[in-house]
């Protein structure tokens, strides 16, 4: 009986861990975060990336966040500056560092459109 209880506890733990996203995590960086991935602690959290400018230079922040904080602008201190950062959320593992994937898809679409236009 103890064995079945222990097995059930392990199964619940595995399912609950699998439900949490893995997101890139960094605080105010000059480049997009594509390392330092961590598991979110709550199953309802999403991955986020915040983007802003400080003295004309792009600044990034990323990690896990509550859905209610998505699509909002926040102010964070960066050295002596206050930086306004736009918050974008996504719901897949490590999706908060994958803007290069979206750019690649856009490039493929543009090249396909151009090549099809040439065959008319």
Phi, psi and omega per residue, in radians:
X1 nan -0.728 3.108
X2 -1.057 -0.677 -3.122
X3 -1.076 -0.771 3.128
X4 -1.125 -0.695 3.105
X5 -1.102 -0.801 3.131
X6 -1.102 -0.739 3.105
X7 -1.085 -0.720 3.088
X8 -1.100 -0.725 3.113
X9 -1.103 -0.742 3.120
X10 -1.116 -0.720 3.132
X11 -1.108 -0.753 3.123
X12 -1.117 -0.728 3.120
X13 -1.088 -0.764 3.137
X14 -1.114 -0.749 -3.137
X15 -1.140 -0.740 -3.122
X16 -1.192 -0.625 3.094
X17 -1.215 -0.637 -3.134
X18 -1.190 -0.431 -3.101
X19 -1.333 -0.325 -3.133
X20 -1.461 2.444 3.125
X21 -1.336 2.740 2.984
X22 -1.898 2.119 -3.050
X23 -2.214 2.600 2.993
X24 -1.180 2.527 -3.064
X25 -2.350 2.142 2.977
X26 -2.759 2.724 -3.123
X27 -2.045 2.025 3.092
X28 0.799 1.498 3.136
X29 -2.089 2.739 3.096
X30 -1.508 -0.054 3.085
X31 -2.372 2.790 3.119
X32 -1.077 2.467 -3.121
X33 -1.388 2.098 3.092
X34 -2.322 0.408 3.038
X35 -2.574 3.046 -3.140
X36 1.250 0.692 3.134
X37 -1.221 2.424 3.113
X38 -2.341 2.681 3.055
X39 -1.397 2.389 3.043
X40 -1.159 2.660 -3.085
X41 -1.560 -0.333 -3.134
X42 -2.088 2.486 -3.072
X43 -1.198 -0.350 -3.130
X44 -1.640 0.007 -3.134
X45 -1.316 2.640 3.086
X46 -1.994 2.839 2.993
X47 -1.382 2.546 3.073
X48 -2.355 2.726 2.949
X49 -2.335 2.246 3.057
X50 -1.884 2.388 -3.102
X51 -2.284 2.376 3.087
X52 -2.733 -3.045 3.127
X53 -2.233 2.423 3.040
X54 -2.255 2.019 -3.119
X55 0.939 0.684 3.098
X56 1.424 0.045 -3.124
X57 -1.930 2.366 3.120
X58 -1.188 2.422 3.134
X59 -2.229 2.433 -3.071
X60 -2.227 2.653 3.038
X61 -2.565 2.517 -3.141
X62 -2.682 2.854 3.135
X63 2.827 -2.560 3.124
X64 -1.888 2.579 -3.057
X65 -2.687 2.711 3.056
X66 -1.234 2.472 3.138
X67 -0.976 -0.493 -3.133
X68 -1.203 -0.254 3.133
X69 -1.667 -0.002 -3.122
X70 -1.303 2.731 3.085
X71 0.978 0.667 3.103
X72 -2.219 2.780 3.054
X73 -1.819 2.309 3.132
X74 -2.174 2.752 3.046
X75 -1.881 2.282 3.092
X76 -2.235 2.581 3.084
X77 -1.386 2.340 3.109
X78 -2.368 1.855 -2.995
X79 0.909 -2.100 -3.122
X80 -1.629 0.021 -3.064
X81 -1.827 2.668 2.932
X82 -1.791 2.261 -3.073
X83 -2.006 2.260 3.019
X84 -1.530 2.166 -3.091
X85 -2.102 2.275 3.058
X86 -1.462 2.326 -3.090
X87 -1.764 2.116 3.065
X88 -2.056 2.343 -3.097
X89 -2.017 2.739 3.076
X90 -2.619 2.888 -2.951
X91 -2.201 0.556 3.064
X92 -2.235 2.709 3.121
X93 -0.951 2.278 3.076
X94 0.985 0.460 -3.120
X95 -1.329 -0.237 -3.086
X96 -1.504 0.295 3.039
X97 -2.411 0.339 -2.958
X98 -1.950 0.554 3.134
X99 -1.112 -0.432 3.109
X100 -1.129 -0.500 3.091
X101 -1.181 -0.786 3.122
X102 -1.094 -0.709 3.117
X103 -1.113 -0.709 3.124
X104 -1.114 -0.734 3.115
X105 -1.110 -0.680 3.104
X106 -1.117 -0.742 3.116
X107 -1.096 -0.774 3.118
X108 -1.071 -0.771 3.115
X109 -1.065 -0.781 -3.123
X110 -1.116 -0.778 3.136
X111 -1.143 -0.689 3.104
X112 -1.115 -0.760 3.126
X113 -1.079 -0.746 3.133
X114 -1.130 -0.727 -3.130
X115 -1.201 -0.646 3.099
X116 -1.203 -0.610 3.122
X117 -1.139 -0.538 3.139
X118 -1.271 -0.308 -3.109
X119 -1.626 0.107 -3.127
X120 -1.442 nan nan
